[in-house]
Structure formats: structure tokens, C-alpha cells
Amino acid sequence: MMFVPALACVTVFFVGAFVTSYLTPVIAERMTKKGIVGIDIHKLNKPEVPERCGLSILIGIVASSIMTMMVFPSLFTVVLSFLFVVLLAGLIGFFDDRGVLGPRLKPLLTAVAGLPIILFGTFDPRPLLPIVGRTRLTIIYPLLVPFAIAVPANAINMMDPLNGVMSGTCSIVSFLLFACLVFLGRWDAALICVGLLGCLLAFYRYNRFPSRVFSGNVGSLTVGAAIGAIVVIGRLEAVGVVALIPHIMNAFYGLASVGRLFERKEIVCRPIRVLNDGRLTASSDPGAPMTLTRTILADGPKKEKEIVNIFLLLTAFSSFLAFITMFLTVMK
């Protein structure tokens, strides 16, 4: 009986991967021609890299979601609620890339992106927690859904400091969520999740060190909202929080050190700087915000690729802890 959903997962995965893999260089070329490029400030030669290429992830998710609805029409409502969340987050990211939104409006709008899940009722107000077991939050839970979208969306948006960090760490988290959903037999959310995983792995090929594309806010907000939606729809609240510990820590460090919501372009003192030999080191300026990258560099300068690998290892470890969390929840 598992053969059909397993085959469907493979199909959905490859649809997302193919669409994203095909579109990423196409969008990158278009962005370059339009002059929509970012400076890779952590390289000595400061190369120009096409921005907003995370649009390919958004389109890949749409394609994989449509395929899921075609294969399993019974999942139409679930997938549609997920798709609306992702499209709203992608639209917010699009406007944010154009500098239209501010640091206070963006989190508010990403919270609004969670409304489709509430309107379609694709959530369970009785989340399972480790040790505690099943809780009953019938009234409160719908009020928490917007935060479940806004927090990961903005945390992942802030966790995009170096080549491949966002796409790499989110690939690990998505794989962990997919593994948990398959183990629990929640194939509806698993099909959604595997589509996201395919898109992320395809994008990582271009975004990894040295990056040939940058995702932009349209990419990172889309991915963060998608992960938040999968966590809610798949009833993996505790698992999702544990898996995203590095992202949440990074966001907390930044907000606590600056003392308010902020945009990267507002920060005058950069948290890290490039040495003459190309290695990165933590800034000694007391006005520079504290970030996870700066914390990693506290014991001395490192190459960018070494720092990226540490991010990936931290996420892999938090995902391992999240898998244990899932077992603790099931055992209860």
C-alpha cells in the first residue's frame, strides 16, 4: 500500500527539482541583463552575482504542488492552503527585494500569509508535545498559526549570510521533516515537503560556494513560509522548532544585539570582515550586530567554505535532535 504514495513522492520530487534546475540559470541570466545583481562582499574580488533567483524555487513549488493535486485530487484543499501561503510569502519577498517594505511591515505581512491555513482549516488544534503528549488548544491554536509562518520565514530570511547557507540548511531541515512525515504515515504533508526538498536541492547546486546565484528575499521568505506551513499541516510543531534552532538562535542574536527589527542595509558596522588572505574574521566593532556567523568566528578567522560547513553541521545536529523529539512525541 505504500508503493503508490512512495512513487508519487518520487514524481513530485523530480518535478520540483527539474523546474527549479531549469529556471534558475534562465532567471539568473535575465536578472544579470537587467542589472539586478548583488555584490558578494565576502570575496576579495567582490564579484557580482544575480539576485532574486529564488523565484525559481517559488515556481518549482507551484509546479510540484499542482502535480500533487493532479495525482491525489483528495488532497486538493490541503495543497491549495499550502500553495496560497507560499505564493503570499513569495509576493512579500518580491516587494521586499524592491525595497518597498520596512523591517516592521515584513514580519506582519508574513504573519498574514498564514491565514490560508486557518481559512481552509488544514491544521489540528491538538498538537503533540514531547513528554506532555497531546494538548488541546482549540481556541488559541488558530491565533498561533500566523506566528508559525512568520517566525520561520523571517528567521530563514536572516540566515542567508554566506554562499549556500540558506538553501543548504533548509534542504537538511526539509529532509528531516520529510523523513518524520513518512515515518508517521502523514503522506499529505510528505508529498508537499518532498516537492520543496527537490526545489531546494536543485537550487543549492547553483547557490553553493562559490555562489552563481543569490536567492533574494523572494527565495528565503518563500522557503521559510513553506517550512512553517509544512510543520503546521504535518502536525510537527515541536520537531520544527528543534530543527530550526540554529536559524532561531541567529535571529535572536541579531535582534537582541541591535535591540529592534532591522534590515541588513541599515547596519553600518558589518559583523564580519574579509582579511587580505580571503579568510573571514569577526568584527571587533562593538556596534556590529551579533550573529551566528560572528559567534562561529569567535575562536579565529576561517575560510568561507569552512563556516558554511559548520552551519550545515549545526543544522544536521539540530535535525538529529528533532528526529529524537519526534520519537519522544510518538512514544507518549
C-alpha distance (Angstrom), angle and dihedral (degrees) to the residues before:
residue distance angle dihedral
M1 . . .
M2 3.78 . .
F3 3.82 91.6 .
V4 3.83 96.0 81.9
P5 3.84 98.0 50.1
A6 3.83 90.4 41.0
L7 3.81 90.7 53.4
A8 3.80 89.7 45.7
C9 3.83 89.8 52.7
V10 3.81 90.6 53.7
T11 3.80 91.0 49.1
V12 3.80 94.7 47.6
F13 3.82 90.8 45.8
F14 3.78 93.1 54.5
V15 3.81 93.6 44.3
G16 3.82 90.7 55.8
A17 3.81 92.3 42.4
F18 3.80 94.6 47.6
V19 3.81 95.9 47.2
T20 3.81 93.0 46.8
S21 3.81 93.6 43.7
Y22 3.80 91.7 50.0
L23 3.81 96.7 44.4
T24 3.82 100.6 42.6
P25 3.84 96.9 74.3
V26 3.82 90.3 39.0
I27 3.81 92.1 54.3
A28 3.82 91.0 41.6
E29 3.80 91.3 56.0
R30 3.78 91.1 47.8
M31 3.81 92.7 49.4
T32 3.80 91.2 48.8
K33 3.80 91.7 52.1
K34 3.81 89.7 50.6
G35 3.80 91.3 49.0
I36 3.82 92.5 -116.0
V37 3.78 95.9 144.4
G38 3.80 136.8 134.6
I39 3.78 129.0 -143.9
D40 3.79 114.8 -117.0
I41 3.79 93.2 -135.2
H42 3.80 94.0 -175.1
K43 3.80 93.0 68.0
L44 3.80 125.0 81.2
N45 3.82 93.1 -131.9
K46 3.85 92.1 46.2
P47 3.84 96.2 -138.2
E48 3.80 122.0 -158.1
V49 3.82 113.2 -116.4
P50 3.84 124.9 -170.1
E51 3.81 111.7 -105.9
R52 3.83 134.5 -148.1
C53 3.81 91.6 34.4
G54 3.81 89.2 135.7
L55 3.79 83.4 86.9
S56 3.81 84.8 87.2
I57 3.82 89.4 61.8
L58 3.80 90.6 52.8
I59 3.81 92.4 50.2
G60 3.81 90.6 44.7
I61 3.82 90.6 53.6
V62 3.81 90.2 49.5
A63 3.82 90.6 51.1
S64 3.82 94.1 47.6
S65 3.81 90.9 46.1
I66 3.80 92.2 51.9
M67 3.81 88.8 49.7
T68 3.82 89.7 51.8
M69 3.81 91.5 52.0
M70 3.81 90.5 48.6
V71 3.81 93.5 50.4
F72 3.82 94.8 41.5
P73 3.83 111.1 25.6
S74 3.82 88.4 176.3
L75 3.82 88.1 70.0
F76 3.81 92.5 55.7
T77 3.83 95.6 112.3
V78 3.80 94.9 44.9
V79 3.80 94.4 47.7
L80 3.81 93.0 42.6
S81 3.81 91.9 54.4
F82 3.81 89.2 50.2
L83 3.80 91.4 46.9
F84 3.81 93.1 52.1
V85 3.82 90.5 51.3
V86 3.80 91.5 51.3
L87 3.81 94.5 45.1
L88 3.81 92.1 49.8
A89 3.82 91.3 48.6
G90 3.81 90.8 47.5
L91 3.81 90.5 50.7
I92 3.81 90.3 50.4
G93 3.80 89.5 50.0
F94 3.81 90.7 49.2
F95 3.81 92.1 55.7
D96 3.81 91.5 41.4
D97 3.81 90.0 55.3
R98 3.79 87.7 55.7
G99 3.81 90.3 54.5
V100 3.80 94.2 -114.5
L101 3.81 97.0 123.6
G102 3.78 128.7 63.7
P103 3.82 131.2 -141.9
R104 3.81 92.4 -95.3
L105 3.79 99.4 42.8
K106 3.81 95.9 50.0
P107 3.85 96.9 62.4
L108 3.80 89.8 45.6
L109 3.79 92.6 52.2
T110 3.81 93.4 46.1
A111 3.80 87.3 54.1
V112 3.81 88.6 54.0
A113 3.82 87.4 53.3
G114 3.80 87.0 70.3
L115 3.82 93.1 64.7
P116 3.85 95.9 91.1
I117 3.81 90.1 65.7
I118 3.80 89.7 53.5
L119 3.82 94.1 44.2
F120 3.82 93.6 48.3
G121 3.81 91.4 41.4
T122 3.81 93.3 -131.4
F123 3.79 95.4 151.2
D124 3.79 138.2 82.2
P125 3.84 114.5 -128.6
R126 3.81 90.0 -156.0
P127 3.82 104.4 74.7
L128 3.80 120.5 -172.6
L129 3.79 115.1 -124.8
P130 3.82 128.2 -169.0
I131 3.82 114.0 -95.7
V132 3.84 91.2 -7.3
G133 3.81 94.8 66.0
R134 3.80 124.8 -160.1
T135 3.78 116.7 1.7
R136 3.79 130.0 -165.2
L137 3.80 114.4 -132.8
T138 3.79 100.6 154.6
I139 3.80 95.0 149.9
I140 3.80 101.2 30.1
Y141 3.81 100.9 41.5
P142 3.84 97.6 70.4
L143 3.81 87.5 53.4
L144 3.82 89.6 54.3
V145 3.82 96.1 50.9
P146 3.85 94.7 81.9
F147 3.83 89.0 53.7
A148 3.82 89.5 49.2
I149 3.82 87.2 60.8
A150 3.81 100.0 36.3
V151 3.81 97.6 48.2
P152 3.83 98.7 54.0
A153 3.81 91.9 37.3
N154 3.80 93.5 55.9
A155 3.82 95.4 35.4
I156 3.81 91.1 54.1
N157 3.81 89.8 43.6
M158 3.82 88.0 57.6
M159 3.83 91.8 45.2
D160 3.80 95.8 71.6
P161 3.81 102.2 95.2
L162 3.81 102.2 126.1
N163 3.79 140.2 29.2
G164 3.79 111.7 -64.2
V165 3.81 97.4 -6.3
M166 3.80 97.4 118.2
S167 3.79 97.4 41.7
G168 3.83 93.3 38.5
T169 3.79 98.4 49.0
C170 3.80 93.1 41.6
S171 3.81 90.1 51.0
I172 3.80 88.3 57.3
V173 3.81 92.7 47.3
S174 3.81 91.5 47.0
F175 3.80 91.5 50.4
L176 3.81 89.9 50.2
L177 3.81 92.0 50.2
F178 3.81 90.7 47.1
A179 3.82 91.7 50.6
C180 3.82 91.0 50.1
L181 3.80 92.8 47.9
V182 3.80 92.4 49.9
F183 3.81 90.9 47.4
L184 3.81 90.0 51.5
G185 3.81 92.7 44.3
R186 3.81 93.9 -120.5
W187 3.80 94.9 144.4
D188 3.81 96.0 166.1
A189 3.81 93.2 64.9
A190 3.83 91.4 33.8
L191 3.81 90.9 60.9
I192 3.80 90.7 50.9
C193 3.79 91.7 46.7
V194 3.80 96.4 48.8
G195 3.80 89.6 53.9
L196 3.81 89.6 55.4
L197 3.81 90.1 47.1
G198 3.79 91.4 53.9
C199 3.81 91.3 51.0
L200 3.81 93.0 48.0
L201 3.79 95.7 48.8
A202 3.80 90.9 48.2
F203 3.81 91.1 49.7
Y204 3.80 92.6 45.3
R205 3.81 88.7 62.8
Y206 3.82 88.7 67.5
N207 3.81 98.4 30.0
R208 3.83 99.6 50.5
F209 3.80 121.9 100.6
P210 2.99 117.2 -31.2
S211 3.79 91.3 30.1
R212 3.77 119.1 -139.2
V213 3.82 91.0 -177.9
F214 3.80 138.3 26.5
S215 3.80 119.3 -144.1
G216 3.79 98.1 -142.7
N217 3.79 122.2 -157.6
V218 3.79 90.1 -64.0
G219 3.79 87.3 66.1
S220 3.80 102.5 39.2
L221 3.82 95.7 44.0
T222 3.80 90.1 47.3
V223 3.81 92.1 51.7
G224 3.81 94.1 44.0
A225 3.80 93.3 49.3
A226 3.81 90.5 46.0
I227 3.81 91.6 53.5
G228 3.81 90.8 47.1
A229 3.81 91.2 50.1
I230 3.82 92.4 48.6
V231 3.80 90.4 50.7
V232 3.81 91.5 52.8
I233 3.82 97.3 41.1
G234 3.82 91.8 43.1
R235 3.82 92.8 46.7
L236 3.83 92.9 -124.5
E237 3.80 99.1 131.1
A238 3.81 98.2 140.1
V239 3.81 92.3 40.1
G240 3.80 91.6 51.9
V241 3.81 93.7 50.7
V242 3.81 92.4 51.6
A243 3.81 93.6 45.3
L244 3.81 91.2 51.8
I245 3.81 95.9 48.6
P246 3.86 94.1 116.0
H247 3.82 91.0 50.5
I248 3.81 92.9 46.2
M249 3.83 91.2 46.8
N250 3.80 91.4 50.9
A251 3.81 91.7 50.4
F252 3.81 91.7 46.2
Y253 3.82 92.5 49.9
G254 3.79 91.4 51.4
L255 3.79 96.7 45.8
A256 3.81 93.5 43.6
S257 3.82 94.3 49.3
V258 3.82 95.2 45.3
G259 3.79 93.5 38.1
R260 3.80 96.1 -139.1
L261 3.79 145.3 43.0
F262 3.80 109.6 -70.9
E263 3.79 146.1 171.4
R264 3.82 121.8 -125.3
K265 3.79 91.9 -119.0
E266 3.82 89.7 59.4
I267 3.81 91.8 61.8
V268 3.81 110.3 95.3
C269 3.82 96.4 179.5
R270 3.80 109.6 59.0
P271 3.83 115.5 -141.7
I272 3.82 92.3 -133.8
R273 3.80 135.3 27.9
V274 3.78 137.2 -162.2
L275 3.79 120.4 -110.4
N276 3.82 123.8 -144.7
D277 3.81 90.5 -101.2
G278 3.83 91.8 55.2
R279 3.80 96.0 -105.5
L280 3.79 120.4 128.8
T281 3.77 124.3 -123.6
A282 3.80 135.5 -175.5
S283 3.78 116.3 -97.0
S284 3.81 115.7 -110.4
D285 3.81 91.1 -154.4
P286 3.85 108.9 115.9
G287 3.80 88.7 -148.1
A288 3.81 93.2 61.8
P289 3.82 114.7 103.1
M290 3.80 119.5 -110.1
T291 3.79 112.8 -114.3
L292 3.77 135.8 168.3
T293 3.82 88.7 -105.7
R294 3.79 91.1 55.0
T295 3.81 89.8 48.3
I296 3.81 91.2 51.9
L297 3.81 89.3 51.9
A298 3.81 92.9 50.6
D299 3.81 91.8 99.8
G300 3.80 94.1 51.6
P301 3.83 145.6 -61.8
K302 3.80 120.1 -44.2
K303 3.78 138.4 -177.7
E304 3.79 114.9 -99.0
K305 3.79 92.6 -115.8
E306 3.83 90.4 53.6
I307 3.81 90.7 53.7
V308 3.80 91.4 48.1
N309 3.82 89.8 52.5
I310 3.82 89.9 51.9
F311 3.82 89.6 52.9
L312 3.79 89.8 51.2
L313 3.82 92.3 47.5
L314 3.82 91.9 48.9
T315 3.80 90.3 51.2
A316 3.79 91.8 46.3
F317 3.81 89.5 52.6
S318 3.81 93.8 47.4
S319 3.82 88.3 47.9
F320 3.80 89.7 52.4
L321 3.80 88.9 52.5
A322 3.81 88.4 47.8
F323 3.81 90.1 54.7
I324 3.81 89.4 52.8
T325 3.81 87.9 48.5
M326 3.80 88.6 55.7
F327 3.81 90.5 53.8
L328 3.81 91.3 49.0
T329 3.80 89.0 52.5
V330 3.79 93.6 49.1
M331 3.80 92.9 46.0
K332 3.79 90.3 55.6
